[in-house]
Amino acid sequence: MSRILVILSGYPCSRKPWGNSQDNGTPNKTSFDSFIKGSNYLKKLFRDINVDYICTTWDDVGYELIQEYYNPIIYKSFSQTDFINKINTKLKTYEANRINSREAYYKKLGINNDLVVSSIRIASQLSSRHDATKLAIDLLKEKPGYYDATLLTRYDISARGGFLVRHPTILNTEDFKFIKSSEDQPRFILPIFDQLNCGFPDMWFYMNLSALEYYSNILMHYVSDITNNTSEYINMMTKGWPDSQEFSLHQIYDYRQFSNEMFRKKKGMKLMKYPAWEVSNLHSYHKYFLYLSTKLPNGSKLKFKRKITIFKAWLKNTKIYSARKSIFLELLIYINKKIKIFIARLINL
């Protein structure tokens, strides 16, 4: 029987997903519904697999629930205040300037768009992953070969995010072979979704030890790359984002951002050029860090789990009748999105 190490980090309670960029996502310490839903899904997903958990949190938030639902082999809490005090010296002025530029862009268009996340909040998420992966790396080095794969994910998995990105799948024989195909070169498995032109999903990743070691440095590189106007990342984002199509940034349903150019033989003629204030986008940075960066270790490889595989995993680990209302709403959202994308395509013919 396979054995997987699951790494969970961040706040286990709910946080507002969007809003004022200066709000770093104040945790609602009375709301743990998404935590419980996520735990239930993971327990069902791994019911036929040996699994151990490493759990971290901020300021011991949710400690009792973490112990009750996961019984982690390693648990550690970190200070959010200490982190914010340190990161503000690097990102506070940057974030203020970035959001001013963003607001000026949308004001000129007469659009009120608050679908924005602070780069400081993103850095907080990456910091929690950094801390948790370091704990995992130490354990994996103490027990070489003990685990067949690691899963890096979050407490609200299965509870928020798009359908394809919020439901981790189980690994099959070929996946395990892929993960183990090299000890010294990173191997990543992540979910497919329909906006790979813009970036990669960041809800869950299967990795080997080499991939964990590389990923554990993402915070340092993220802060450096978004604040350095001459960085390789900013150059790509602002002068021609690889595997993309030019689209109207303020048009949410512009069909050209959903074509997944990286899988097409005949690619679009014009690459997307993003404004500088958009480079803090976490999905875009994951695409760069895991796929485009020249700093990637030689031989690094990634693969995507197909839509049908994700759907089967969800079907197997969900009580359809009890979830019928949420399934119906999900279907409505999906149909509405497809209709709006289709209309946008017709308008641009």
C-alpha positions, -999 to 999 in steps of 0.1 A, spaced: 0 0 0 13 34 -9 22 60 17 17 98 12 28 127 33 2 155 33 14 191 41 -12 216 53 -5 252 61 -20 287 66 -51 297 86 -76 269 91 -105 293 96 -122 313 68 -109 345 53 -125 370 29 -112 359 -6 -112 393 -23 -115 429 -14 -95 459 -3 -59 452 -12 -47 466 21 -67 440 39 -43 411 44 -72 387 50 -83 391 86 -91 356 98 -127 348 110 -118 327 140 -154 315 145 -158 300 111 -142 266 104 -167 251 80 -143 250 51 -117 233 73 -141 205 83 -152 200 47 -116 199 35 -107 173 62 -136 151 53 -127 152 16 -90 143 23 -100 115 47 -123 100 20 -96 105 -7 -70 86 13 -91 60 29 -72 32 11 -38 47 15 -14 52 44 -12 89 51 6 111 76 -1 148 81 22 178 88 1 208 99 11 244 106 -10 274 115 -7 311 125 -8 319 162 -22 285 172 -55 293 154 -76 261 152 -51 241 173 -77 218 189 -95 211 155 -62 204 138 -54 179 164 -88 163 164 -93 161 126 -57 154 114 -37 142 145 -5 154 127 28 137 132 43 172 132 25 204 142 39 239 145 25 274 149 41 306 136 35 343 145 15 362 118 25 395 135 62 388 133 58 378 96 38 410 87 63 432 105 91 417 85 74 416 51 61 451 54 96 464 51 98 449 17 63 451 3 42 478 21 53 507 -2 53 484 -32 18 473 -25 5 509 -20 20 520 -54 7 489 -71 -28 494 -60 -28 531 -69 -18 521 -105 -44 495 -106 -72 518 -94 -61 544 -120 -64 518 -147 -100 508 -138 -110 544 -130 -101 555 -165 -124 527 -178 -152 536 -154 -151 501 -139 -153 492 -102 -133 461 -98 -123 449 -63 -112 414 -73 -77 419 -59 -55 403 -34 -27 420 -16 9 409 -24 14 409 13 -13 384 18 1 363 -10 35 364 6 18 353 39 5 322 21 38 315 6 56 320 39 33 294 56 40 269 28 78 276 31 76 269 69 56 237 64 77 224 35 109 229 55 94 206 82 85 180 56 120 181 40 136 174 73 113 145 79 118 131 44 156 132 48 153 114 81 131 87 64 144 83 29 121 62 7 94 60 34 68 81 15 59 75 -21 48 111 -27 40 143 -8 8 164 -13 11 202 -5 -24 216 -1 -45 238 22 -71 235 49 -100 247 27 -93 223 0 -126 211 -17 -144 240 -2 -134 270 -23 -119 276 -57 -130 263 -91 -143 228 -94 -112 214 -111 -87 230 -88 -103 223 -54 -106 185 -56 -73 166 -53 -71 133 -70 -55 100 -59 -23 90 -78 -23 60 -101 6 37 -109 19 60 -137 17 90 -114 38 73 -87 63 62 -114 65 98 -125 71 111 -90 98 85 -84 114 88 -118 142 110 -104 154 117 -69 175 147 -79 151 164 -103 118 181 -93 86 163 -102 53 182 -99 17 170 -105 -11 196 -104 -46 199 -117 -55 210 -152 -78 240 -155 -89 264 -183 -68 294 -176 -32 281 -180 -26 310 -204 -27 333 -173 -11 310 -147 -11 277 -129 -36 266 -102 -21 267 -66 -46 247 -45 -27 214 -45 5 199 -58 19 164 -56 58 165 -54 89 145 -48 116 156 -23 136 176 -50 104 195 -59 97 203 -23 132 216 -18 129 239 -49 93 250 -39 104 258 -4 123 289 -17 93 304 -36 87 332 -11 122 346 -14 120 345 -52 85 359 -53 93 390 -33 125 396 -52 110 390 -86 79 412 -83 98 442 -68 128 441 -93 118 459 -125 146 441 -144 137 406 -133 131 378 -158 96 374 -145 85 410 -149 101 411 -184 80 381 -194 48 394 -179 50 429 -194 67 422 -227 51 389 -238 38 362 -215 47 328 -229 19 304 -239 -8 331 -238 -31 351 -260 -36 388 -259 -70 396 -242 -88 425 -226 -77 424 -190 -109 442 -178 -131 417 -197 -135 388 -173 -150 365 -199 -128 373 -228 -125 339 -245 -88 344 -254 -76 338 -219 -92 303 -218 -75 287 -248 -47 269 -229 -20 277 -255 6 255 -240 -12 225 -254 -20 239 -289 2 232 -319 -11 263 -337 -7 291 -311 -21 326 -310 -2 353 -329 -1 379 -301 11 372 -265 -5 389 -236 14 419 -221 3 426 -185 6 459 -168 33 460 -141 7 461 -113 -5 426 -123 28 408 -118 20 400 -81 -7 375 -93 0 342 -76 -12 320 -104 10 338 -129 40 334 -106 34 297 -102 34 293 -139 68 311 -140 83 294 -110 73 258 -120 75 260 -157 91 291 -173 120 302 -150 155 297 -161 164 290 -125 144 257 -126 168 228 -119 178 208 -150 154 179 -157 125 194 -138 91 181 -151 55 186 -144 23 169 -154 -14 178 -152 -42 156 -139 -70 155 -166 -105 169 -160 -121 134 -162 -97 121 -135 -106 150 -112 -143 145 -118 -140 108 -110 -122 116 -77 -149 141 -68 -177 116 -77 -161 89 -56 -155 111 -25 -187 131 -24 -222 123 -11 -242 134 -41 -276 136 -24 -264 157 5 -244 180 -18 -272 183 -44 -278 220 -37 -242 230 -41 -239 208 -72 -269 225 -88 -254 260 -80 -220 248 -94 -237 237 -126 -255 271 -129 -222 290 -124 -205 268 -150 -233 273 -176 -234 310 -170 -196 312 -175 -197 292 -207 -225 313 -221 -207 346 -213 -175 333 -229 -194 322 -260 -210 356 -263 -176 373 -259 -163 351 -288 -193 361 -310 -188 398 -303 -151 395 -314 -157 376 -346 
